[in-house]
Amino acid sequence: MSRVTLTAFQQQRQIAHGNLSELLQQIQAASISEEPVFIFNDRNGKRLDIHIHGDEASALAVYPEQGSHQSEETAVVKSRGRPKLGVSSKEVTLLPRHWEWLATQSGGASATLRRLIDQARKSNEPAENKRRRHERAYQFMYEIAGDFPEYEASLRALFADDEAGFKTCIENWPQDIRQYAWQLAFKQDEGK
């Protein structure tokens, strides 16, 4: 899984970018005015309410998902499944006809279910990536660009997946906001 990065804006200008620790260091090292700072999660476009003069521990108390992932040594070992292989046991509820069909498949029920899920993920991946890109751009634009010219038209272009129309609609927006909105909307996800 790729690392979670954040981007901070103040007065319609990008002032910091990086993981939580890097972001807080950049903001605290910069001479910023008393204007509010808006911090966005690059993965989903949502605004985070992080106290910029606080420390990383206080931010992690509110947003624990922003921390680095646990190492294998500190992770809680579950008694079921194969934790060393990343397998965890969970319950699945199926109708009797589904269990009957699974019983006829080679490799057993678990292997068949994993195979079906992988096939579905691969076939839906392009549409799902597009939906994620549109949603994260919308989240950002809703928070920061609602009063900008051509806001509604830019949303129509976004959800129509019209990159050229989107760029035309946002051409009069502040440069950093324009660039970040385009990046969220049309830059392909890496490492997914």
JOCORDA-V50617 format. One record per residue. N is the residue number from 1. SS is DSSP state (A for helix, B for strand, O for the rest). PHI is phi in radians with two decimals (NA if undefined). PSI is psi in degrees with one decimal (none if undefined). Layout:
BEGIN
N_SS_PHI_PSI + N_SS_PHI_PSI
END
This chain:
BEGIN
1_O_NA_136.6 + 2_O_-1.30_157.7 + 3_O_-1.27_151.4 + 4_O_-1.47_125.5 + 5_O_-2.04_156.0 + 6_B_-2.23_156.3 + 7_B_-2.33_134.3 + 8_B_-1.99_140.6 + 9_B_-2.19_144.9 + 10_B_-2.47_131.7 + 11_O_0.87_47.8 + 12_O_1.10_23.4 + 13_B_-2.25_134.8 + 14_B_-1.27_126.2 + 15_B_-2.01_-14.8 + 16_B_-2.80_155.0 + 17_B_-2.73_139.0 + 18_B_2.62_-168.9 + 19_O_-1.25_176.5 + 20_A_-0.97_-46.3 + 21_A_-1.10_-48.4 + 22_A_-1.07_-42.2 + 23_A_-1.08_-48.7 + 24_A_-1.10_-39.6 + 25_A_-1.10_-43.9 + 26_A_-1.12_-42.9 + 27_A_-1.17_-44.7 + 28_A_-1.22_-27.6 + 29_A_-1.39_-24.5 + 30_O_-1.42_151.4 + 31_O_-1.59_99.7 + 32_O_-1.88_152.6 + 33_O_-1.38_-177.0 + 34_O_-1.40_-1.1 + 35_O_-1.10_150.4 + 36_O_-1.14_150.8 + 37_B_-1.91_130.2 + 38_B_-1.89_125.3 + 39_B_-1.97_131.3 + 40_B_-2.15_142.1 + 41_B_-1.40_122.2 + 42_O_-1.19_-23.6 + 43_O_-1.33_-37.4 + 44_O_-2.17_-2.2 + 45_O_1.32_2.7 + 46_O_-1.44_146.6 + 47_B_-1.41_137.2 + 48_B_-1.92_140.5 + 49_O_-1.71_83.1 + 50_O_-1.91_130.1 + 51_O_-1.26_112.6 + 52_O_-1.28_-16.9 + 53_O_-1.72_3.6 + 54_O_-1.53_-174.8 + 55_O_-1.77_171.7 + 56_A_-1.10_-37.0 + 57_A_-1.08_-40.6 + 58_A_-1.21_-34.5 + 59_A_-1.20_-38.9 + 60_A_-1.18_-27.2 + 61_A_-1.12_-33.5 + 62_A_-1.53_-38.4 + 63_O_-2.18_74.2 + 64_A_-1.09_-24.7 + 65_A_-1.18_-12.8 + 66_A_-1.42_-10.5 + 67_O_-1.37_167.6 + 68_O_-1.24_149.8 + 69_O_-1.19_150.0 + 70_O_-1.11_146.9 + 71_O_-1.36_166.6 + 72_O_-1.09_-31.3 + 73_O_-1.23_-35.1 + 74_O_-1.61_-10.1 + 75_O_-1.20_145.5 + 76_O_-1.28_128.7 + 77_O_-1.54_124.5 + 78_O_-1.54_150.8 + 79_O_-1.40_-19.5 + 80_O_-1.93_156.5 + 81_O_1.51_-163.7 + 82_B_-2.18_80.5 + 83_A_-1.01_-33.8 + 84_A_-1.15_-24.7 + 85_A_-1.68_0.8 + 86_O_1.43_16.8 + 87_B_-1.71_127.1 + 88_O_-2.15_144.3 + 89_O_-1.54_129.1 + 90_O_-2.43_165.3 + 91_O_-1.58_139.4 + 92_O_-2.16_130.7 + 93_O_-1.85_121.3 + 94_O_-2.28_160.0 + 95_O_-1.36_159.4 + 96_A_-0.96_-38.5 + 97_A_-1.13_-30.9 + 98_A_-1.22_-42.9 + 99_A_-1.10_-38.4 + 100_A_-1.10_-45.0 + 101_A_-1.11_-45.4 + 102_A_-1.03_-35.3 + 103_A_-1.15_-23.0 + 104_O_-1.54_-7.8 + 105_O_-1.50_146.1 + 106_O_-1.29_145.2 + 107_O_1.61_-9.2 + 108_A_1.58_171.6 + 109_A_-1.12_-45.6 + 110_A_-1.10_-45.7 + 111_A_-1.11_-39.9 + 112_A_-1.14_-44.7 + 113_A_-1.10_-42.5 + 114_A_-1.07_-42.1 + 115_A_-1.10_-44.0 + 116_A_-1.13_-40.1 + 117_A_-1.15_-43.6 + 118_A_-1.07_-40.8 + 119_A_-1.10_-43.9 + 120_A_-1.14_-40.3 + 121_A_-1.09_-43.5 + 122_A_-1.16_-40.9 + 123_A_-1.27_-28.0 + 124_A_-1.68_-4.4 + 125_A_-1.01_-48.6 + 126_A_-1.06_-43.7 + 127_A_-1.17_-38.9 + 128_A_-1.18_-40.5 + 129_A_-1.09_-42.5 + 130_A_-1.11_-44.1 + 131_A_-1.06_-42.6 + 132_A_-1.11_-43.4 + 133_A_-1.08_-45.6 + 134_A_-1.11_-42.6 + 135_A_-1.14_-43.4 + 136_A_-1.20_-36.6 + 137_A_-1.16_-41.4 + 138_A_-1.06_-45.4 + 139_A_-1.00_-45.7 + 140_A_-1.14_-49.0 + 141_A_-1.10_-38.0 + 142_A_-1.04_-41.2 + 143_A_-1.30_-35.8 + 144_A_-2.07_-20.8 + 145_O_-2.06_11.9 + 146_O_-1.03_-28.3 + 147_O_-1.71_3.4 + 148_O_-1.36_154.5 + 149_O_-1.11_145.0 + 150_O_1.11_23.4 + 151_A_-1.03_-51.0 + 152_A_-1.11_-40.5 + 153_A_-1.14_-36.4 + 154_A_-1.16_-35.9 + 155_A_-1.16_-40.3 + 156_A_-1.09_-42.7 + 157_A_-1.16_-38.5 + 158_A_-1.03_-53.2 + 159_A_-1.32_-13.0 + 160_O_-1.54_-2.5 + 161_O_1.02_38.8 + 162_O_-1.75_90.3 + 163_A_-1.10_-43.6 + 164_A_-1.11_-44.4 + 165_A_-1.12_-38.1 + 166_A_-1.09_-47.6 + 167_A_-1.07_-39.0 + 168_A_-1.11_-42.2 + 169_A_-1.17_-32.3 + 170_O_-1.78_8.2 + 171_O_-1.09_-23.4 + 172_O_-1.70_6.6 + 173_O_-1.38_160.4 + 174_O_-0.99_142.5 + 175_A_-0.95_-48.1 + 176_A_-1.15_-38.6 + 177_A_-1.22_-41.6 + 178_A_-1.04_-47.3 + 179_A_-1.12_-43.6 + 180_A_-1.19_-41.2 + 181_A_-1.09_-43.6 + 182_A_-1.11_-43.4 + 183_A_-1.03_-45.4 + 184_A_-1.13_-37.8 + 185_A_-1.39_-37.1 + 186_A_-2.21_-9.5 + 187_O_-1.33_129.9 + 188_O_-1.18_141.9 + 189_O_-1.15_138.7 + 190_O_-1.81_139.1 + 191_O_1.23_26.1 + 192_O_-1.77_none
END
